[in-house]
Amino acid sequence: MKHPLVMTDAGLVKLGVAAKLTGVLDAADVPYEVFDQVPPDSSMDVVNEVARLYAERGCDGFVAILDPALTSSLPPKLTATTGMDALTHAVEAHTSIQKNPVSDAFAAKAVELIAANLPTACRNGADTEARTSLALASLMAGAAFSNAMVGIVHAIGHSLGGLCRIPHGQAMMMLLPHCVRFNLDRGIHAGLYGQLLDVLAPARAAALGAGAAPEALDRAFLDELTALNDLFHREYGVPLTLSELGVSRDDLPAVAKQARYDGAAPAPKAAARAGARTSSSWP
């Protein structure tokens, strides 16, 4: 790699996160280009612009960087939403109709690492062990859904991002408990959510005991997800409702309609019904 293109966003530049990488390139005397206008949900226009810049400037190399030092300066609110985004990747991979032993193994370990380290990283961003564990969890969650698929949380979240400009991690965090409840109320993925309880909340799983009914485990899992969101809302002011993010009730029909056609939607009618019920996140 002789001339990389560094892709980031204006927020990470402002926080000094991007400089941790470009500083290494500067020290190594490696020429590079920077595209710092990556939006929360990229359109094809952005993709084409990046491709044009990459070709015109003679860039080379495709490298993903997994370095916890790059995340140490992230504020608690952003740490919480990106961590819950990774958790959503793992949960939806585990409940995907394309799930398999490989994706399940990655998903379970990702949930375990996130549950054990995300609150710590939010309290103390300089905790290297917690940051490292979350970086690994993000990688594993990505491997989980890359070997399976995501679901209704992403279908609606993509729609919210595209139509209402809601940052992806924020959408995932806010929607996850509501979509899990929607599914459980209809018997969708029954028994699968509860399989992750012992890695999400080991103490809660132990209290229920080995003989706990699958439905009880599912509902306990939902309770623990809700508790995590409540914690981050209470301690760091992370929004939990659409109205807090400037989304109007009038926007919901369009959000629901677009979610029907998202590649992550398990079934068009189910995605539309769940999208319409995002009103449970509003106000």
Secondary structure, DSSP 8 states (H G I E B T S, - for coil): --S-EEE--HHHHHHTHHHHHHHHHHHTT---EEE----SS--HHHHHHHHHHHHHTT---------GGGGTT--HHHHHHHHHHHHHHHHHHHHSTT--HHHHHHHHHHHHHHHHHHHHHHH-TT-HHHHHHHHHHHHHHHHHHHSS---HHHHHHHHHHHHH---HHHHHHHHHHHHHHHHHHTTTTTTTGGGGHHHH-HHHHHHH-TT--HHHHHHHHHHHHHHHHHHHHHHH----STGGGT--GGGHHHHHHHHHTSTT-SSHHHHHHHHHGGGGG--
